[in-house]
Amino acid sequence: MLRDVPLQPANLADCIQRAGQLLRVLAHVTESIREEAAMLPQLEAVVQDKFIDAICTKFNAIHSTLAADSGKTETEIETSQLSQALVFLARLLQFDLGFRGVWTAKTKEASNQLVSTLFRLALVGSTPFIAYLVIDHQITQIHGSGKHIDLVAYPLIVDTLYYVLDGMFLTFLGTF
């Protein structure tokens, strides 16, 4: 479902609503067993690999759309819809990373790009008085004001970034 949904306003809102309802049900069902990691099911590597590929693609697409900052037209997605998609994807990724067996070779390989994209998403901004960073020879404005600010999305992006970094650290130490 996630992979085949284009970033179009009608499709995006419908997908987020349906998938969000499913995620709430899954979170409720797994809530009681999350306290004991041994009780959590282990995800199949093939499923995890397809998931991480799809979610990285969606995060990159949202970043590209926000970073383009070319002025809104009737066919472009509203910033609030992108923000809703970003919040949903971050929550979905955190839910996924809570299971055993998610750090497959493909996930480890994609984690560097995922961290970079999440970092860039946290930095998307558009006001001139904010500090600048140079990343990959491109000037990026630090998020915190401007037309892309979202007081819910920003801390969730940063939290998800730390969640991924923690998982990478524990995985590379061999304890997860």
GUKOLGU-160249 format. One record per residue (C-alpha): residue number from 1; residue in one letter; x, y, z. Coordinates in nm, 3 decimals, m for minus. Example, Ala and Ser with C-alpha at 12.3 -4.5 7.8 and 13.67 -1.06 7.14 Angstrom:
<gulos>
+-----+---------+---------+---------+---------+
: num : residuo :      c1 :      c2 :      c3 :
+-----+---------+---------+---------+---------+
:   1 :       a :   1.230 :  m0.450 :   0.780 :
:   2 :       s :   1.367 :  m0.106 :   0.714 :
+-----+---------+---------+---------+---------+
</gulos>
This chain:
<gulos>
+-----+---------+---------+---------+---------+
: num : residuo :      c1 :      c2 :      c3 :
+-----+---------+---------+---------+---------+
:   1 :       m :   0.000 :   0.000 :   0.000 :
:   2 :       l :   0.276 :   0.245 :   0.094 :
:   3 :       r :   0.488 :   0.191 :  m0.214 :
:   4 :       d :   0.213 :   0.239 :  m0.471 :
:   5 :       v :   0.063 :   0.562 :  m0.338 :
:   6 :       p :   0.186 :   0.870 :  m0.525 :
:   7 :       l :   0.224 :   1.200 :  m0.341 :
:   8 :       q :  m0.101 :   1.341 :  m0.478 :
:   9 :       p :  m0.345 :   1.524 :  m0.249 :
:  10 :       a :  m0.646 :   1.291 :  m0.286 :
:  11 :       n :  m0.446 :   0.968 :  m0.278 :
:  12 :       l :  m0.222 :   1.082 :   0.004 :
:  13 :       a :  m0.499 :   1.184 :   0.243 :
:  14 :       d :  m0.692 :   0.862 :   0.181 :
:  15 :       c :  m0.384 :   0.644 :   0.223 :
:  16 :       i :  m0.280 :   0.816 :   0.546 :
:  17 :       q :  m0.629 :   0.780 :   0.688 :
:  18 :       r :  m0.661 :   0.408 :   0.604 :
:  19 :       a :  m0.305 :   0.318 :   0.703 :
:  20 :       g :  m0.329 :   0.530 :   1.019 :
:  21 :       q :  m0.635 :   0.335 :   1.131 :
:  22 :       l :  m0.453 :   0.008 :   1.067 :
:  23 :       l :  m0.146 :   0.132 :   1.255 :
:  24 :       r :  m0.361 :   0.226 :   1.557 :
:  25 :       v :  m0.512 :  m0.124 :   1.562 :
:  26 :       l :  m0.170 :  m0.288 :   1.532 :
:  27 :       a :  m0.027 :  m0.066 :   1.806 :
:  28 :       h :  m0.317 :  m0.156 :   2.033 :
:  29 :       v :  m0.278 :  m0.530 :   1.965 :
:  30 :       t :   0.098 :  m0.530 :   2.022 :
:  31 :       e :   0.091 :  m0.293 :   2.321 :
:  32 :       s :   0.071 :  m0.570 :   2.580 :
:  33 :       i :   0.355 :  m0.776 :   2.433 :
:  34 :       r :   0.593 :  m0.484 :   2.371 :
:  35 :       e :   0.698 :  m0.489 :   2.736 :
:  36 :       e :   0.873 :  m0.821 :   2.681 :
:  37 :       a :   1.092 :  m0.807 :   2.371 :
:  38 :       a :   1.110 :  m1.187 :   2.350 :
:  39 :       m :   0.733 :  m1.202 :   2.293 :
:  40 :       l :   0.744 :  m0.972 :   1.991 :
:  41 :       p :   0.725 :  m1.149 :   1.659 :
:  42 :       q :   1.028 :  m1.139 :   1.435 :
:  43 :       l :   0.964 :  m0.978 :   1.099 :
:  44 :       e :   1.052 :  m1.165 :   0.783 :
:  45 :       a :   1.361 :  m1.020 :   0.617 :
:  46 :       v :   1.192 :  m0.990 :   0.275 :
:  47 :       v :   0.901 :  m0.795 :   0.423 :
:  48 :       q :   1.136 :  m0.567 :   0.619 :
:  49 :       d :   1.352 :  m0.506 :   0.312 :
:  50 :       k :   1.052 :  m0.403 :   0.101 :
:  51 :       f :   0.922 :  m0.184 :   0.384 :
:  52 :       i :   1.250 :   0.000 :   0.440 :
:  53 :       d :   1.287 :   0.058 :   0.066 :
:  54 :       a :   0.934 :   0.199 :   0.039 :
:  55 :       i :   0.958 :   0.421 :   0.346 :
:  56 :       c :   1.297 :   0.562 :   0.240 :
:  57 :       t :   1.150 :   0.642 :  m0.101 :
:  58 :       k :   0.854 :   0.825 :   0.058 :
:  59 :       f :   1.075 :   1.022 :   0.299 :
:  60 :       n :   1.294 :   1.125 :   0.005 :
:  61 :       a :   0.992 :   1.227 :  m0.202 :
:  62 :       i :   0.856 :   1.443 :   0.081 :
:  63 :       h :   1.196 :   1.604 :   0.131 :
:  64 :       s :   1.230 :   1.677 :  m0.241 :
:  65 :       t :   0.885 :   1.834 :  m0.251 :
:  66 :       l :   0.948 :   2.052 :   0.055 :
:  67 :       a :   1.299 :   2.147 :  m0.053 :
:  68 :       a :   1.184 :   2.251 :  m0.402 :
:  69 :       d :   0.994 :   2.541 :  m0.245 :
:  70 :       s :   0.884 :   2.659 :  m0.588 :
:  71 :       g :   0.553 :   2.816 :  m0.489 :
:  72 :       k :   0.223 :   2.635 :  m0.468 :
:  73 :       t :   0.009 :   2.554 :  m0.769 :
:  74 :       e :  m0.326 :   2.380 :  m0.780 :
:  75 :       t :  m0.164 :   2.043 :  m0.848 :
:  76 :       e :   0.092 :   2.061 :  m0.569 :
:  77 :       i :   0.037 :   1.905 :  m0.233 :
:  78 :       e :  m0.050 :   2.131 :   0.056 :
:  79 :       t :   0.229 :   2.162 :   0.313 :
:  80 :       s :  m0.012 :   2.042 :   0.581 :
:  81 :       q :  m0.078 :   1.721 :   0.385 :
:  82 :       l :   0.295 :   1.662 :   0.351 :
:  83 :       s :   0.332 :   1.725 :   0.721 :
:  84 :       q :   0.059 :   1.471 :   0.797 :
:  85 :       a :   0.231 :   1.219 :   0.571 :
:  86 :       l :   0.562 :   1.288 :   0.739 :
:  87 :       v :   0.415 :   1.238 :   1.087 :
:  88 :       f :   0.250 :   0.914 :   0.979 :
:  89 :       l :   0.568 :   0.780 :   0.816 :
:  90 :       a :   0.774 :   0.867 :   1.124 :
:  91 :       r :   0.527 :   0.688 :   1.351 :
:  92 :       l :   0.515 :   0.391 :   1.116 :
:  93 :       l :   0.894 :   0.369 :   1.109 :
:  94 :       q :   0.915 :   0.385 :   1.489 :
:  95 :       f :   0.649 :   0.113 :   1.516 :
:  96 :       d :   0.843 :  m0.105 :   1.272 :
:  97 :       l :   1.176 :  m0.057 :   1.447 :
:  98 :       g :   1.023 :  m0.178 :   1.773 :
:  99 :       f :   1.011 :  m0.536 :   1.645 :
: 100 :       r :   1.281 :  m0.801 :   1.654 :
: 101 :       g :   1.474 :  m0.878 :   1.339 :
: 102 :       v :   1.421 :  m0.544 :   1.167 :
: 103 :       w :   1.790 :  m0.468 :   1.124 :
: 104 :       t :   1.843 :  m0.678 :   0.814 :
: 105 :       a :   2.142 :  m0.621 :   0.587 :
: 106 :       k :   1.923 :  m0.403 :   0.361 :
: 107 :       t :   1.801 :  m0.197 :   0.660 :
: 108 :       k :   2.157 :  m0.147 :   0.782 :
: 109 :       e :   2.259 :  m0.042 :   0.431 :
: 110 :       a :   1.965 :   0.201 :   0.401 :
: 111 :       s :   2.009 :   0.344 :   0.751 :
: 112 :       n :   2.275 :   0.596 :   0.652 :
: 113 :       q :   2.055 :   0.739 :   0.378 :
: 114 :       l :   1.755 :   0.731 :   0.611 :
: 115 :       v :   1.944 :   0.926 :   0.878 :
: 116 :       s :   2.056 :   1.180 :   0.618 :
: 117 :       t :   1.701 :   1.225 :   0.487 :
: 118 :       l :   1.550 :   1.258 :   0.835 :
: 119 :       f :   1.819 :   1.512 :   0.923 :
: 120 :       r :   1.742 :   1.711 :   0.609 :
: 121 :       l :   1.368 :   1.695 :   0.680 :
: 122 :       a :   1.434 :   1.844 :   1.021 :
: 123 :       l :   1.622 :   2.126 :   0.852 :
: 124 :       v :   1.375 :   2.229 :   0.582 :
: 125 :       g :   1.294 :   2.595 :   0.633 :
: 126 :       s :   1.243 :   2.909 :   0.435 :
: 127 :       t :   1.316 :   3.227 :   0.628 :
: 128 :       p :   1.636 :   3.418 :   0.565 :
: 129 :       f :   1.731 :   3.501 :   0.926 :
: 130 :       i :   1.783 :   3.140 :   1.030 :
: 131 :       a :   2.129 :   2.987 :   1.046 :
: 132 :       y :   2.257 :   2.799 :   0.744 :
: 133 :       l :   2.434 :   2.466 :   0.716 :
: 134 :       v :   2.631 :   2.339 :   0.419 :
: 135 :       i :   2.540 :   1.978 :   0.346 :
: 136 :       d :   2.671 :   1.801 :   0.036 :
: 137 :       h :   2.775 :   2.138 :  m0.108 :
: 138 :       q :   2.420 :   2.273 :  m0.078 :
: 139 :       i :   2.309 :   2.546 :   0.159 :
: 140 :       t :   2.025 :   2.430 :   0.381 :
: 141 :       q :   1.834 :   2.648 :   0.623 :
: 142 :       i :   1.776 :   2.516 :   0.973 :
: 143 :       h :   1.413 :   2.430 :   1.044 :
: 144 :       g :   1.249 :   2.618 :   1.324 :
: 145 :       s :   1.048 :   2.883 :   1.145 :
: 146 :       g :   0.929 :   2.960 :   0.798 :
: 147 :       k :   0.644 :   2.819 :   0.602 :
: 148 :       h :   0.739 :   2.453 :   0.656 :
: 149 :       i :   0.734 :   2.468 :   1.036 :
: 150 :       d :   0.511 :   2.218 :   1.209 :
: 151 :       l :   0.522 :   2.200 :   1.586 :
: 152 :       v :   0.413 :   1.834 :   1.580 :
: 153 :       a :   0.622 :   1.711 :   1.288 :
: 154 :       y :   0.953 :   1.870 :   1.382 :
: 155 :       p :   1.001 :   1.701 :   1.724 :
: 156 :       l :   0.870 :   1.373 :   1.584 :
: 157 :       i :   1.122 :   1.386 :   1.297 :
: 158 :       v :   1.404 :   1.452 :   1.542 :
: 159 :       d :   1.277 :   1.176 :   1.773 :
: 160 :       t :   1.260 :   0.934 :   1.481 :
: 161 :       l :   1.611 :   1.034 :   1.377 :
: 162 :       y :   1.737 :   0.950 :   1.726 :
: 163 :       y :   1.533 :   0.629 :   1.726 :
: 164 :       v :   1.708 :   0.517 :   1.406 :
: 165 :       l :   2.049 :   0.623 :   1.537 :
: 166 :       d :   1.992 :   0.431 :   1.861 :
: 167 :       g :   1.889 :   0.122 :   1.665 :
: 168 :       m :   2.196 :   0.151 :   1.442 :
: 169 :       f :   2.423 :   0.188 :   1.743 :
: 170 :       l :   2.275 :  m0.111 :   1.925 :
: 171 :       t :   2.276 :  m0.322 :   1.610 :
: 172 :       f :   2.635 :  m0.248 :   1.526 :
: 173 :       l :   2.732 :  m0.335 :   1.884 :
: 174 :       g :   2.553 :  m0.667 :   1.834 :
: 175 :       t :   2.309 :  m0.631 :   2.121 :
: 176 :       f :   1.984 :  m0.583 :   1.930 :
+-----+---------+---------+---------+---------+
</gulos>
